[in-house]
Amino acid sequence: MSKVEIYTKAYCPYCVRAKALLDQKGVNYTEFRIDVQPELRSLMIERANGGSTVPQIFINAQHIGGCDDMLALERQNKLDPLLAA
């Protein structure tokens, strides 16, 4: 199973949706709450090549993007292969 990391905030509906999809698939992930640990925000932006909104999702250290990007991969049947790698 792939290593999945997701940067989130508690009050973000897109974060909730992204985590729900990962939960539905039974994927274990590491969540970094930048509202609880604001010092992680600059690392998130650096890793996401300037992406400053949440969620920011990484699979095996590859930046996937946000919730809409992950949902697009799911619709294209490209998410499961990434998660299985």
All heavy atoms as an XYZ file, in Angstrom:
666
protein
N       0.840     -1.183      0.000
C       0.000      0.000      0.000
C       0.881      1.241      0.000
O       1.948      1.259      0.587
C      -0.897     -0.041      1.229
C      -2.053      0.933      1.265
S      -3.232      0.994     -0.093
C      -4.275     -0.394      0.186
N       0.426      2.238     -0.657
C       1.170      3.476     -0.792
C       1.163      4.285      0.497
O       0.282      4.144      1.343
C       0.560      4.334     -1.900
O       0.698      3.700     -3.138
N       2.141      5.185      0.593
C       2.186      6.132      1.702
C       1.403      7.372      1.279
O       1.750      8.038      0.304
C       3.636      6.499      2.016
C       3.757      7.511      3.139
C       5.204      7.880      3.400
C       5.280      8.929      4.492
N       6.648      9.397      4.694
N       0.333      7.657      2.014
C      -0.533      8.788      1.681
C      -0.438      9.816      2.795
O      -0.549      9.485      3.978
C      -1.994      8.331      1.491
C      -2.894      9.515      1.171
C      -2.083      7.280      0.389
N      -0.228     11.071      2.403
C      -0.172     12.184      3.344
C      -1.157     13.243      2.872
O      -1.258     13.499      1.675
C       1.228     12.783      3.392
C       2.300     11.796      3.827
C       3.683     12.319      3.548
O       4.052     12.411      2.349
O       4.373     12.660      4.513
N      -1.853     13.851      3.834
C      -2.833     14.865      3.489
C      -2.750     16.014      4.494
O      -2.746     15.782      5.704
C      -4.248     14.264      3.403
C      -5.282     15.310      3.006
C      -4.636     13.537      4.655
C      -6.653     14.729      2.650
N      -2.612     17.212      3.976
C      -2.599     18.418      4.801
C      -4.025     18.956      4.836
O      -4.646     19.124      3.776
C      -1.651     19.466      4.215
C      -0.193     19.094      4.340
C       0.409     18.245      3.424
C       0.586     19.595      5.384
C       1.749     17.909      3.532
C       1.931     19.257      5.495
C       2.503     18.411      4.573
O       3.823     18.074      4.680
N      -4.536     19.228      6.039
C      -5.938     19.597      6.196
C      -6.137     20.712      7.220
O      -5.205     21.089      7.933
C      -6.760     18.390      6.676
O      -6.355     18.043      8.006
C      -6.612     17.195      5.755
N      -7.384     21.167      7.283
C      -7.898     22.010      8.363
C      -9.232     21.391      8.781
O      -9.949     20.841      7.947
C      -8.141     23.445      7.907
C      -6.879     24.223      7.610
C      -7.231     25.644      7.196
C      -5.977     26.437      6.875
N      -6.311     27.811      6.443
N      -9.591     21.539     10.046
C     -10.798     20.896     10.566
C     -12.063     21.408      9.892
O     -13.000     20.650      9.678
C     -10.885     21.101     12.071
N     -12.127     22.672      9.566
C     -13.357     23.273      9.062
C     -13.430     23.306      7.533
O     -14.197     24.064      6.957
C     -13.523     24.690      9.627
C     -12.279     25.534      9.497
C     -12.012     26.253      8.339
C     -11.349     25.587     10.532
C     -10.862     27.002      8.213
C     -10.189     26.348     10.416
C      -9.965     27.056      9.260
O      -8.814     27.793      9.146
N     -12.673     22.485      6.881
C     -12.592     22.473      5.415
C     -13.448     21.333      4.846
O     -13.125     20.162      5.043
C     -11.129     22.297      5.001
S     -10.898     21.884      3.268
N     -14.523     21.651      4.123
C     -15.364     20.590      3.561
C     -14.652     19.747      2.499
O     -14.955     18.557      2.351
C     -16.556     21.342      2.973
C     -16.076     22.734      2.764
C     -15.034     22.986      3.817
N     -13.706     20.343      1.792
C     -12.949     19.580      0.797
C     -12.032     18.564      1.473
O     -11.829     17.460      0.967
C     -12.137     20.514     -0.105
C     -13.008     21.413     -0.938
C     -13.218     22.737     -0.578
C     -13.643     20.934     -2.078
C     -14.030     23.570     -1.327
C     -14.459     21.753     -2.846
C     -14.652     23.064     -2.460
O     -15.467     23.880     -3.216
N     -11.500     18.930      2.625
C     -10.667     18.003      3.394
C     -11.505     16.826      3.865
O     -11.080     15.667      3.788
C     -10.047     18.712      4.596
S      -8.965     20.086      4.151
N     -12.697     17.120      4.347
C     -13.608     16.067      4.822
C     -13.932     15.116      3.677
O     -13.907     13.891      3.848
C     -14.891     16.691      5.413
C     -15.931     15.626      5.709
C     -14.570     17.495      6.658
N     -14.211     15.651      2.505
C     -14.544     14.818      1.341
C     -13.363     13.964      0.901
O     -13.515     12.782      0.603
C     -15.019     15.707      0.183
C     -15.329     14.959     -1.088
C     -16.527     14.034     -0.896
N     -16.754     13.220     -2.060
C     -16.511     11.906     -2.129
N     -16.051     11.260     -1.080
N     -16.740     11.229     -3.235
N     -12.184     14.550      0.873
C     -10.985     13.803      0.464
C     -10.707     12.664      1.443
O     -10.433     11.529      1.033
C      -9.783     14.731      0.368
N     -10.804     12.951      2.738
C     -10.564     11.912      3.741
C     -11.645     10.836      3.673
O     -11.347      9.656      3.849
C     -10.491     12.509      5.144
C      -9.279     13.396      5.351
C      -9.102     13.835      6.781
C     -10.292     14.584      7.314
N     -10.100     15.033      8.700
N     -12.880     11.231      3.370
C     -13.967     10.254      3.256
C     -13.699      9.277      2.114
O     -13.943      8.062      2.261
C     -15.296     10.965      3.044
N     -13.189      9.773      0.997
C     -12.870      8.885     -0.123
C     -11.755      7.917      0.268
O     -11.846      6.717     -0.004
C     -12.473      9.683     -1.361
C     -12.051      8.856     -2.577
C     -13.153      7.900     -3.031
C     -11.635      9.771     -3.729
N     -10.720      8.431      0.914
C      -9.626      7.555      1.351
C     -10.128      6.535      2.368
O      -9.770      5.350      2.292
C      -8.487      8.392      1.930
C      -7.761      9.300      0.927
C      -6.799     10.233      1.660
C      -7.021      8.481     -0.117
N     -10.982      6.969      3.291
C     -11.547      6.048      4.282
C     -12.393      4.981      3.598
O     -12.328      3.794      3.952
C     -12.397      6.801      5.310
C     -11.574      7.678      6.238
O     -10.358      7.445      6.385
O     -12.167      8.612      6.826
N     -13.192      5.389      2.631
C     -14.046      4.463      1.891
C     -13.220      3.377      1.210
O     -13.633      2.227      1.131
C     -14.854      5.237      0.855
C     -15.712      4.407     -0.067
C     -16.335      5.251     -1.176
O     -16.387      6.477     -1.104
N     -16.803      4.597     -2.199
N     -12.039      3.753      0.753
C     -11.152      2.805      0.080
C     -10.291      2.011      1.066
O      -9.509      1.165      0.660
C     -10.259      3.544     -0.916
C     -11.024      4.113     -2.089
C     -10.093      4.804     -3.055
C     -10.799      5.086     -4.359
N     -11.161      3.867     -5.099
N     -10.410      2.316      2.345
C      -9.628      1.609      3.344
C      -8.164      1.993      3.359
O      -7.308      1.206      3.772
N      -7.871      3.201      2.921
C      -6.492      3.670      2.821
C      -6.059      4.298      4.146
O      -6.761      5.156      4.688
C      -6.358      4.710      1.686
C      -4.968      5.327      1.660
C      -6.691      4.072      0.352
N      -4.931      3.863      4.650
C      -4.328      4.523      5.807
C      -3.578      5.746      5.308
O      -2.908      5.691      4.281
C      -3.352      3.588      6.525
C      -4.052      2.421      7.166
O      -5.143      2.560      7.710
N      -3.436      1.256      7.097
N      -3.703      6.833      6.040
C      -3.028      8.062      5.640
C      -2.562      8.807      6.875
O      -3.079      8.616      7.975
C      -3.938      8.953      4.787
C      -5.266      9.287      5.399
C      -5.415     10.378      6.248
C      -6.385      8.504      5.142
C      -6.633     10.688      6.812
C      -7.616      8.799      5.704
C      -7.734      9.891      6.544
O      -8.944     10.186      7.103
N      -1.582      9.658      6.662
C      -1.094     10.541      7.709
C      -1.687     11.912      7.457
O      -1.543     12.461      6.362
C       0.444     10.612      7.684
O       0.978      9.297      7.835
C       0.961     11.509      8.801
N      -2.362     12.439      8.465
C      -2.996     13.742      8.340
C      -2.176     14.780      9.088
O      -1.803     14.574     10.239
C      -4.414     13.693      8.914
C      -5.146     15.000      8.830
C      -6.573     14.923      9.356
O      -6.969     13.882      9.912
O      -7.280     15.927      9.216
N      -1.893     15.877      8.419
C      -1.207     17.005      9.025
C      -2.196     18.160      9.104
O      -2.573     18.720      8.071
C       0.019     17.418      8.202
C       1.044     16.334      8.071
C       1.163     15.616      6.897
C       1.889     16.035      9.127
C       2.109     14.613      6.766
C       2.846     15.028      9.009
C       2.949     14.312      7.829
N      -2.634     18.497     10.295
C      -3.616     19.563     10.497
C      -2.883     20.888     10.633
O      -2.300     21.176     11.680
C      -4.456     19.286     11.743
C      -5.327     18.053     11.671
C      -6.783     18.353     11.509
N      -7.252     19.510     12.234
C      -7.892     19.469     13.398
N      -8.122     18.325     14.010
N      -8.303     20.597     13.954
N      -2.917     21.699      9.580
C      -2.188     22.962      9.631
C      -2.912     24.018     10.469
O      -2.338     25.050     10.771
C      -1.831     23.506      8.234
C      -3.071     23.870      7.428
C      -0.968     22.508      7.481
C      -2.766     24.659      6.168
N      -4.156     23.740     10.865
C      -4.824     24.650     11.800
C      -4.357     24.395     13.228
O      -4.362     25.290     14.059
C      -6.344     24.559     11.703
C      -6.890     23.154     11.863
O      -6.127     22.182     11.690
O      -8.090     23.012     12.154
N      -3.899     23.174     13.497
C      -3.372     22.814     14.809
C      -1.864     23.038     14.866
O      -1.321     23.434     15.895
C      -3.711     21.338     15.132
C      -3.077     20.894     16.432
C      -5.228     21.138     15.178
N      -1.185     22.765     13.745
C       0.258     22.931     13.642
C       0.566     23.903     12.497
O       0.995     23.500     11.419
C       0.936     21.592     13.370
C       0.801     20.591     14.495
C       1.477     19.288     14.127
O       0.917     18.485     13.392
N       2.693     19.102     14.621
N       0.347     25.209     12.714
C       0.539     26.182     11.635
C       1.967     26.236     11.103
O       2.188     26.676      9.971
C       0.128     27.513     12.265
C       0.107     27.287     13.732
C      -0.104     25.825     13.959
N       2.921     25.765     11.873
C       4.304     25.748     11.398
C       4.493     24.804     10.210
O       5.483     24.902      9.476
C       5.266     25.377     12.544
C       5.142     23.954     13.060
C       4.055     23.738     14.119
O       3.222     24.640     14.349
O       4.043     22.646     14.704
N       3.549     23.887      9.975
C       3.640     22.953      8.847
C       3.159     23.574      7.534
O       3.378     23.025      6.468
C       2.830     21.692      9.134
C       3.329     20.822     10.288
C       2.405     19.642     10.504
C       4.757     20.357     10.027
N       2.516     24.733      7.611
C       1.960     25.367      6.414
C       3.047     25.684      5.382
O       2.871     25.418      4.193
C       1.207     26.633      6.791
C       0.555     27.320      5.610
C      -0.285     28.523      6.071
N      -0.746     29.302      4.948
C      -1.741     28.974      4.148
N      -2.396     27.848      4.349
N      -2.088     29.757      3.149
N       4.167     26.224      5.824
C       5.233     26.573      4.869
C       5.812     25.316      4.216
O       6.128     25.331      3.021
C       6.327     27.396      5.538
O       6.906     26.690      6.608
N       5.929     24.224      4.964
C       6.398     22.960      4.384
C       5.393     22.449      3.359
O       5.771     21.990      2.278
C       6.621     21.919      5.486
C       7.002     20.520      5.008
C       8.319     20.534      4.256
C       7.072     19.564      6.175
N       4.105     22.528      3.689
C       3.065     22.097      2.758
C       3.156     22.879      1.455
O       3.138     22.298      0.371
C       1.683     22.301      3.375
C       0.536     21.969      2.436
S      -1.070     22.609      2.968
C      -0.925     24.339      2.465
N       3.278     24.209      1.551
C       3.348     25.058      0.362
C       4.576     24.713     -0.476
O       4.505     24.625     -1.702
C       3.320     26.544      0.763
C       1.951     26.902      1.356
C       3.655     27.442     -0.426
C       1.896     28.266      2.015
N       5.687     24.480      0.189
C       6.921     24.102     -0.522
C       6.741     22.767     -1.231
O       7.062     22.631     -2.416
C       8.077     24.026      0.468
C       9.403     23.639     -0.158
C      10.520     23.536      0.866
O      10.503     24.293      1.854
O      11.395     22.678      0.671
N       6.221     21.783     -0.518
C       6.029     20.449     -1.109
C       5.026     20.478     -2.252
O       5.143     19.703     -3.202
C       5.554     19.455     -0.051
C       6.602     19.088      0.969
C       6.104     18.009      1.902
N       5.993     16.743      1.197
C       5.291     15.704      1.630
N       4.620     15.782      2.760
N       5.242     14.581      0.947
N       4.020     21.371     -2.134
C       2.947     21.445     -3.130
C       3.261     22.440     -4.241
O       2.353     22.856     -4.962
C       1.637     21.805     -2.432
N       4.515     22.819     -4.374
C       4.941     23.748     -5.432
C       4.098     25.019     -5.442
O       3.645     25.475     -6.479
C       4.890     23.065     -6.802
C       5.811     21.884     -6.880
O       6.961     21.960     -6.460
N       5.323     20.775     -7.390
N       3.879     25.561     -4.243
C       3.153     26.817     -4.124
C       1.687     26.674     -3.780
O       1.016     27.671     -3.537
N       1.169     25.456     -3.768
C      -0.229     25.241     -3.414
C      -0.466     25.616     -1.958
O       0.172     25.064     -1.075
N      -1.375     26.553     -1.728
C      -1.558     27.040     -0.358
C      -2.938     26.734      0.211
O      -3.220     27.063      1.347
C      -1.316     28.548     -0.304
O      -2.211     29.219     -1.170
N      -3.801     26.123     -0.593
C      -5.122     25.751     -0.097
C      -5.092     24.316      0.416
O      -4.184     23.551      0.098
C      -6.176     25.871     -1.209
O      -5.796     25.013     -2.295
C      -6.290     27.305     -1.706
N      -6.071     23.982      1.215
C      -6.168     22.606      1.692
C      -7.416     21.955      1.113
O      -8.362     22.655      0.779
C      -6.204     22.542      3.241
C      -4.866     22.884      3.820
C      -7.293     23.410      3.825
N      -7.371     20.639      0.930
C      -6.267     19.759      1.268
C      -5.178     19.773      0.189
O      -5.432     20.138     -0.951
C      -6.931     18.384      1.315
C      -8.024     18.468      0.294
C      -8.527     19.895      0.396
N      -4.003     19.376      0.601
C      -2.918     19.064     -0.322
C      -2.603     17.589     -0.070
O      -2.359     17.189      1.063
C      -1.689     19.938     -0.096
C      -1.900     21.399     -0.474
C      -2.155     21.609     -1.954
O      -1.665     20.892     -2.810
N      -2.960     22.625     -2.253
N      -2.622     16.798     -1.129
C      -2.539     15.342     -1.009
C      -1.292     14.844     -1.719
O      -0.994     15.257     -2.844
C      -3.799     14.691     -1.613
C      -5.050     15.256     -0.930
C      -3.742     13.167     -1.478
C      -6.334     15.046     -1.703
N      -0.598     13.925     -1.047
C       0.620     13.317     -1.575
C       0.488     11.801     -1.491
O       0.065     11.275     -0.469
C       1.843     13.762     -0.771
C       2.089     15.243     -0.829
C       1.415     16.111      0.011
C       2.981     15.765     -1.741
C       1.612     17.479     -0.040
C       3.198     17.135     -1.809
C       2.514     17.995     -0.959
N       0.837     11.127     -2.577
C       0.873      9.666     -2.593
C       2.290      9.268     -2.953
O       2.787      9.632     -4.021
C      -0.140      9.071     -3.587
C      -1.563      9.514     -3.212
C      -0.032      7.552     -3.611
C      -2.637      9.073     -4.188
N       2.941      8.549     -2.046
C       4.360      8.181     -2.220
C       5.205      9.412     -2.559
O       6.005      9.381     -3.479
C       4.520      7.086     -3.269
C       3.978      5.770     -2.789
O       3.993      5.477     -1.598
N       3.462      4.973     -3.702
N       4.982     10.477     -1.818
C       5.706     11.747     -1.932
C       5.425     12.493     -3.237
O       5.978     13.557     -3.471
C       7.208     11.552     -1.748
N       4.551     11.961     -4.079
C       4.157     12.647     -5.320
C       2.961     13.530     -5.015
O       1.964     13.069     -4.445
C       3.793     11.635     -6.400
C       3.282     12.267     -7.672
C       2.768     11.229     -8.676
O       2.991     10.031     -8.526
N       2.087     11.690     -9.695
N       3.052     14.787     -5.394
C       1.954     15.726     -5.153
C       0.811     15.407     -6.106
O       0.963     15.459     -7.320
C       2.445     17.158     -5.356
C       1.407     18.180     -5.075
N       1.094     19.173     -5.966
C       0.604     18.365     -3.997
C       0.138     19.925     -5.446
N      -0.182     19.457     -4.257
N      -0.344     15.085     -5.542
C      -1.533     14.766     -6.327
C      -2.355     16.024     -6.575
O      -3.004     16.166     -7.587
C      -2.392     13.704     -5.586
C      -1.589     12.413     -5.390
C      -3.693     13.424     -6.325
C      -1.011     11.838     -6.651
N      -2.352     16.932     -5.607
C      -3.145     18.152     -5.690
C      -4.149     18.184     -4.563
O      -3.893     17.674     -3.473
N      -5.316     18.742     -4.843
C      -6.351     18.870     -3.831
C      -7.448     17.835     -4.008
O      -7.304     16.855     -4.747
N      -8.559     18.088     -3.353
C      -9.685     17.172     -3.394
C     -10.197     16.971     -4.816
O     -10.406     15.828     -5.246
C     -10.800     17.693     -2.477
S     -12.253     16.630     -2.420
N     -10.411     18.054     -5.538
C     -10.930     17.936     -6.904
C      -9.985     17.135     -7.793
O     -10.433     16.357     -8.634
C     -11.168     19.319     -7.517
C     -12.347     20.046     -6.885
O     -13.181     19.383     -6.219
O     -12.428     21.275     -7.037
N      -8.686     17.307     -7.582
C      -7.701     16.559     -8.371
C      -7.784     15.068     -8.060
O      -7.727     14.229     -8.960
C      -6.287     17.081     -8.089
C      -6.143     18.548     -8.434
O      -6.463     18.919     -9.580
O      -5.738     19.324     -7.552
N      -7.926     14.736     -6.772
C      -8.019     13.329     -6.397
C      -9.320     12.722     -6.913
O      -9.324     11.587     -7.397
C      -7.914     13.162     -4.875
C      -7.860     11.693     -4.473
S      -7.469     11.416     -2.740
C      -8.971     11.996     -1.959
N     -10.423     13.471     -6.855
C     -11.691     12.969     -7.377
C     -11.617     12.763     -8.892
O     -12.199     11.811     -9.426
C     -12.830     13.922     -7.020
C     -13.179     13.990     -5.532
C     -14.205     15.092     -5.279
C     -13.686     12.659     -5.012
N     -10.891     13.630     -9.587
C     -10.702     13.463    -11.034
C      -9.928     12.180    -11.324
O     -10.275     11.439    -12.249
C      -9.983     14.672    -11.628
N      -8.889     11.919    -10.536
C      -8.139     10.665    -10.706
C      -9.049      9.465    -10.467
O      -8.963      8.464    -11.183
C      -6.949     10.620     -9.738
C      -5.788     11.546    -10.049
C      -4.783     11.540     -8.901
C      -5.105     11.127    -11.352
N      -9.926      9.567     -9.484
C     -10.865      8.481     -9.193
C     -11.803      8.256    -10.381
O     -12.030      7.115    -10.791
C     -11.660      8.820     -7.923
C     -12.773      7.857     -7.597
C     -12.311      6.481     -7.141
O     -11.092      6.200     -7.071
O     -13.194      5.662     -6.850
N     -12.342      9.325    -10.951
C     -13.256      9.202    -12.100
C     -12.557      8.587    -13.309
O     -13.185      7.904    -14.110
C     -13.835     10.562    -12.484
C     -14.929     11.054    -11.568
C     -15.622     12.280    -12.129
N     -14.739     13.396    -12.385
C     -14.367     14.306    -11.469
N     -14.816     14.227    -10.241
N     -13.552     15.288    -11.799
N     -11.264      8.849    -13.446
C     -10.486      8.329    -14.576
C      -9.912      6.943    -14.289
O      -9.134      6.416    -15.081
C      -9.345      9.289    -14.901
C      -9.792     10.662    -15.333
C      -8.653     11.675    -15.301
O      -7.494     11.336    -15.101
N      -8.985     12.941    -15.496
N     -10.283      6.366    -13.146
C      -9.768      5.052    -12.720
C      -8.241      5.036    -12.602
O      -7.603      4.024    -12.873
C     -10.239      3.940    -13.663
C     -11.741      3.769    -13.626
O     -12.343      3.761    -12.551
N     -12.355      3.666    -14.783
N      -7.671      6.170    -12.199
C      -6.222      6.274    -12.035
C      -5.797      6.324    -10.564
O      -4.613      6.238    -10.277
C      -5.693      7.515    -12.763
C      -5.858      7.438    -14.265
C      -5.316      8.678    -14.945
C      -5.442      8.570    -16.456
N      -4.944      9.790    -17.118
N      -6.757      6.489     -9.659
C      -6.398      6.612     -8.258
C      -5.994      5.287     -7.647
O      -4.975      5.199     -6.962
C      -7.556      7.234     -7.459
C      -7.294      7.486     -5.978
C      -6.094      8.406     -5.775
C      -8.532      8.049     -5.306
N      -6.751      4.236     -7.894
C      -6.450      2.934     -7.295
C      -5.049      2.436     -7.654
O      -4.338      1.932     -6.773
C      -7.516      1.909     -7.663
C      -8.826      2.145     -6.926
O      -8.818      2.856     -5.884
O      -9.865      1.628     -7.375
N      -4.615      2.549     -8.923
C      -3.244      2.127     -9.222
C      -2.180      2.921     -8.431
O      -1.175      2.355     -8.009
C      -3.092      2.376    -10.724
C      -4.489      2.313    -11.254
C      -5.344      2.879    -10.158
N      -2.424      4.221     -8.226
C      -1.489      5.014     -7.437
C      -1.467      4.529     -5.987
O      -0.413      4.454     -5.364
C      -1.870      6.492     -7.458
C      -1.576      7.286     -8.721
C      -2.155      8.690     -8.610
C      -0.074      7.355     -8.960
N      -2.647      4.221     -5.466
C      -2.735      3.776     -4.079
C      -2.159      2.381     -3.884
O      -1.708      2.042     -2.795
C      -4.192      3.807     -3.615
C      -4.817      5.195     -3.531
C      -6.312      5.098     -3.260
C      -4.129      6.035     -2.443
N      -2.170      1.571     -4.931
C      -1.682      0.201     -4.829
C      -0.178      0.090     -5.019
O       0.411     -0.934     -4.693
C      -2.393     -0.682     -5.859
N       0.438      1.131     -5.567
C       1.875      1.070     -5.893
C       2.717      0.899     -4.653
O       2.383      1.307     -3.573
C       2.286      2.340     -6.628
